[in-house]
Every structure is written in C-alpha cells, then in structure tokens.
C-alpha cells in the first residue's frame, strides 16, 4: 500500500458505491496513507495493518486485488498467491505489476540488502505464473512486459536507500560504489523484467 496513492486511484475507479482496502505492515505507512486519504477527501477507502502473506481480509470478499511491485519482496510468495485466491470472490480478478528475473547469480539472490532494489527477491516469470495457477487461479497471463537493459538496471540500483552492499562485490574484490553498480548492472542486463500479470478466480 505504501503512502496510499494506489488507494486514491482505486477509490475513484470503484466510485461512491464501492470500497477500497489497503494493507501495509508498517505503522508509518499506515499513518501516511490515512493522512493522504483524509487530505484527498476520500470516504470509500480504509487501511489495515497486516502482511500480504496473511491478509486481514475476509475470504471471498473482494472483487479485485491489485499490487504494485511488492510481491517480489516476500520470501513466501506461494502464501501470497494463496491469499490472493482466498480473498477474491468467485469470478474476482487480480492485476499486479512486479519484477521477475532469470538466472540471477547465486550471490545476488542471497544478498538481503539487494531486496531494497526489488531485484534479489524476484523469481522467474515461469515460477510466478505457475505459483498463481497452483493457488487455484485461472486465465493467468502477462499483459505487459518490459525487459530492463543495463542503463535501467543501473538506475534501479542507484535509487536504493541502502547501497552498503557495494563495498565488496564478488570474489571479495573491493570496488567503489559507482564501479560496483555498473558491474552488477552488466550482470543483470536483460535478466530483469517488469511485468503486469492478471488472473481470475474460477466461478464455482
């Protein structure tokens, strides 16, 4: 949910007769989202504290689930997919934007600090789609796909709040931050993709 921007957009989409629920695990983001909702004069949105692996939402109670580059951060993605299927009504739909990655170097996929860049926690597109189907969803497909090249990956890493992992990258070799970023970006060139994925819960 973050600061609630997606909530504000969704509240306009569903209209005054609809209702929007945002979920975040941190008090700080919950408070900021509440402030933004109040400032926007929105009355059909609420925020709840919880984890995406254990959503504070009733089963079969929502028409849509949306998420923007969050699921890749979860270490238990199968639980997230199952929760999406659980809370959707029969016939309900999900649309998520996320990052997927192919053939990450072992050291990179194990580096917790690279989670800040939404890279090291990413799974392959095949695993992502398979996980959604395994959770019981159907019509699973990629609607949009953008493969990130060197320059884009370099920008993603630079935007991280924590670049302390750059002091030593690969084989214990000491590198300056700028040089380390470029080295990582070269390793990831063409391996990271931004995708928009949709799916549907079967009608009983």
Buried (B, 14 or more C-beta within 10 A) or exposed (E): BBBBBBBBEBBBEBEEEBBBBBBBEEEEBBEBBBEBBEEBEBEBBBBEEBBBBEBEBEEBEBEBBBBBBBBBBBEEBBBBBBBBBBBBBEEBBBBBBBBBBBEBBEEBBEBEBBBBBBBBBBBBBEBBBBBBBEBBBEEBEBEEEEEBEBEBBBEBBEEBEEBEBBEEBEEEEEBEBEEBBBBBBEBBBEBBBBBBBBBBBEEE
